[in-house]
Amino acid sequence: MTLLRVSGLLVWTMILWIGLWQDLSVANVLSGLAVGVGVLLVAREPLVRAQGDEHRARISWWRSIRFAAFVIYKLVEANLYLAWEIVTKENSINVGVVAVPLRTESRVAEMVVANVITLTPGTITIESLGSPAVLYVNVMHLHDLDEVRRDLLHIEELSVRAFGSGAARRQLAATAATEVTG
């Protein structure tokens, strides 16, 4: 990591720490610095650096905004659907576990997809196995298996386009091309 990046991360950690405590004091600045140093020592990225620039996550700001908007939309939709389920007498709950094979080996995409699934009311990621990962997702309203898989793969696609490495983006494009032709 470059000195500029390390110092930026330390400053950002101190700002977050001071914001957490809501008190600008010497003790909070020093403890924020200590926490930042601890985080940098523990949370290194040796695999990302060892594999070179090809497997390094790249952020596309426009696609990140699109991804965030999609996730917010899905969260609101799921909350409204769940609220409707609670308010009405009709029970449309149909619980099931769905296996969703991801199309890329991107650990970032796997983590983002699993967390977005878990954040969404009515779904939770149970397990992730293999490479490329297969996510096992518990779904509260399982009415169309293919639709659930399409939705989850769409989250993977958006996350790879927003945060994926060059290799993950090419892998996603190659799988999408074989799905169209095959």
C-alpha positions as CSV (number, residue, x, y, z in Angstrom):
1,M,0.0,0.0,0.0
2,T,1.3,3.4,-0.8
3,L,1.9,6.0,1.9
4,L,-0.8,8.3,0.5
5,R,-3.4,5.5,0.7
6,V,-2.3,4.4,4.2
7,S,-2.5,8.0,5.5
8,G,-5.9,8.5,3.8
9,L,-7.2,5.3,5.4
10,L,-5.9,6.5,8.8
11,V,-7.5,9.9,8.5
12,W,-10.8,8.3,7.4
13,T,-10.7,5.9,10.3
14,M,-10.1,8.8,12.7
15,I,-13.0,10.8,11.2
16,L,-15.3,7.8,11.6
17,W,-14.1,7.2,15.2
18,I,-14.6,10.8,16.2
19,G,-18.1,10.7,14.5
20,L,-18.9,7.6,16.4
21,W,-18.0,9.2,19.8
22,Q,-19.4,12.6,18.7
23,D,-16.6,14.4,20.6
24,L,-13.5,16.0,19.0
25,S,-10.9,15.6,21.7
26,V,-7.2,14.7,21.8
27,A,-8.0,11.3,23.3
28,N,-10.5,10.5,20.5
29,V,-8.1,11.5,17.8
30,L,-5.3,9.4,19.3
31,S,-7.6,6.4,19.9
32,G,-9.0,6.8,16.4
33,L,-5.4,6.7,15.1
34,A,-4.7,3.6,17.2
35,V,-7.8,1.9,15.9
36,G,-6.8,2.8,12.3
37,V,-3.3,1.3,12.7
38,G,-4.9,-1.8,14.2
39,V,-7.3,-2.2,11.3
40,L,-4.5,-1.7,8.8
41,L,-2.4,-4.3,10.5
42,V,-5.2,-6.9,10.7
43,A,-7.1,-6.2,7.4
44,R,-4.4,-6.5,4.8
45,E,-5.0,-7.6,1.3
46,P,-2.2,-10.0,0.5
47,L,-4.1,-12.1,-2.1
48,V,-5.2,-9.0,-4.0
49,R,-1.6,-7.7,-4.2
50,A,0.0,-11.0,-4.9
51,Q,-2.2,-11.7,-7.9
52,G,-1.5,-8.3,-9.4
53,D,-3.7,-5.6,-10.9
54,E,-5.9,-8.1,-12.8
55,H,-7.7,-9.3,-9.8
56,R,-7.9,-6.0,-7.9
57,A,-11.4,-4.7,-7.3
58,R,-12.2,-1.6,-9.2
59,I,-15.0,0.8,-8.3
60,S,-17.2,2.2,-11.0
61,W,-18.9,5.2,-9.3
62,W,-21.8,5.5,-11.7
63,R,-22.5,1.7,-11.6
64,S,-22.1,1.8,-7.8
65,I,-24.8,4.5,-7.6
66,R,-27.0,2.4,-9.9
67,F,-26.4,-0.7,-7.7
68,A,-27.2,1.2,-4.5
69,A,-30.4,2.6,-6.1
70,F,-31.4,-1.0,-7.1
71,V,-30.7,-2.3,-3.6
72,I,-32.7,0.5,-2.0
73,Y,-35.6,-0.2,-4.4
74,K,-35.5,-3.9,-3.6
75,L,-35.4,-3.3,0.2
76,V,-38.4,-1.0,0.0
77,E,-40.3,-3.5,-2.2
78,A,-39.5,-6.4,0.2
79,N,-40.6,-4.3,3.2
80,L,-43.8,-3.3,1.6
81,Y,-44.5,-6.9,0.5
82,L,-43.8,-8.1,4.1
83,A,-45.9,-5.4,5.6
84,W,-48.8,-6.4,3.3
85,E,-48.3,-10.0,4.4
86,I,-48.6,-8.9,8.0
87,V,-51.7,-6.6,7.6
88,T,-53.8,-9.0,5.4
89,K,-55.4,-12.2,6.6
90,E,-54.3,-14.0,3.4
91,N,-51.2,-16.1,3.9
92,S,-49.0,-16.3,0.8
93,I,-45.8,-17.6,2.5
94,N,-44.2,-20.4,0.7
95,V,-40.8,-21.0,2.3
96,G,-38.0,-22.8,0.3
97,V,-34.3,-23.0,-0.1
98,V,-32.8,-22.1,-3.5
99,A,-29.4,-22.9,-4.7
100,V,-28.0,-20.1,-6.9
101,P,-24.7,-20.8,-8.7
102,L,-22.8,-17.5,-9.2
103,R,-21.2,-16.9,-12.5
104,T,-17.9,-15.4,-11.3
105,E,-15.2,-16.4,-8.9
106,S,-15.2,-12.8,-7.5
107,R,-15.1,-13.0,-3.7
108,V,-16.3,-9.4,-3.6
109,A,-19.4,-10.2,-5.6
110,E,-20.1,-13.2,-3.5
111,M,-19.8,-11.2,-0.3
112,V,-22.0,-8.3,-1.7
113,V,-24.7,-10.6,-3.0
114,A,-24.8,-12.7,0.2
115,N,-25.1,-9.5,2.3
116,V,-27.7,-7.9,0.1
117,I,-29.8,-11.1,0.3
118,T,-29.5,-11.2,4.1
119,L,-30.4,-7.5,4.4
120,T,-33.6,-8.0,2.4
121,P,-36.6,-9.0,4.5
122,G,-37.9,-12.4,3.7
123,T,-34.5,-13.8,2.5
124,I,-31.3,-15.0,4.2
125,T,-28.2,-16.5,2.8
126,I,-27.7,-19.9,4.6
127,E,-24.4,-21.0,3.1
128,S,-21.9,-20.3,0.3
129,L,-19.8,-23.2,-1.1
130,G,-17.3,-23.7,-3.9
131,S,-15.6,-21.5,-6.4
132,P,-17.5,-20.1,-8.3
133,A,-19.7,-20.0,-5.2
134,V,-23.1,-21.6,-5.0
135,L,-25.3,-19.6,-2.6
136,Y,-28.0,-21.4,-0.7
137,V,-30.8,-18.9,0.1
138,N,-33.8,-19.3,2.3
139,V,-36.7,-17.5,0.6
140,M,-40.0,-16.7,2.4
141,H,-42.1,-16.1,-0.8
142,L,-40.9,-18.8,-3.2
143,H,-43.5,-18.9,-6.0
144,D,-41.2,-18.9,-9.1
145,L,-37.8,-20.6,-8.7
146,D,-36.4,-19.2,-12.0
147,E,-37.5,-15.7,-11.1
148,V,-35.7,-15.9,-7.7
149,R,-32.5,-17.1,-9.4
150,R,-32.7,-14.3,-12.1
151,D,-33.1,-11.7,-9.4
152,L,-30.1,-12.9,-7.4
153,L,-28.0,-13.3,-10.5
154,H,-29.0,-9.7,-11.4
155,I,-27.6,-8.6,-8.0
156,E,-24.4,-10.4,-8.8
157,E,-24.2,-8.7,-12.2
158,L,-24.7,-5.3,-10.8
159,S,-22.2,-5.8,-8.0
160,V,-19.5,-7.1,-10.4
161,R,-20.1,-4.1,-12.7
162,A,-19.9,-1.8,-9.7
163,F,-17.0,-3.3,-7.7
164,G,-15.6,-6.2,-9.6
165,S,-12.1,-6.7,-10.9
166,G,-11.3,-6.8,-14.6
167,A,-11.1,-10.6,-14.5
168,A,-14.5,-10.9,-12.8
169,R,-16.1,-8.5,-15.3
170,R,-14.7,-10.6,-18.2
171,Q,-15.8,-13.8,-16.6
172,L,-19.3,-12.4,-16.2
173,A,-19.4,-11.3,-19.8
174,A,-18.1,-14.7,-21.0
175,T,-20.9,-16.5,-19.0
176,A,-23.5,-14.1,-20.2
177,A,-22.4,-14.8,-23.8
178,T,-22.6,-18.5,-23.4
179,E,-26.1,-18.2,-21.8
180,V,-27.3,-16.3,-24.8
181,T,-25.8,-18.7,-27.4
182,G,-26.5,-21.9,-25.4
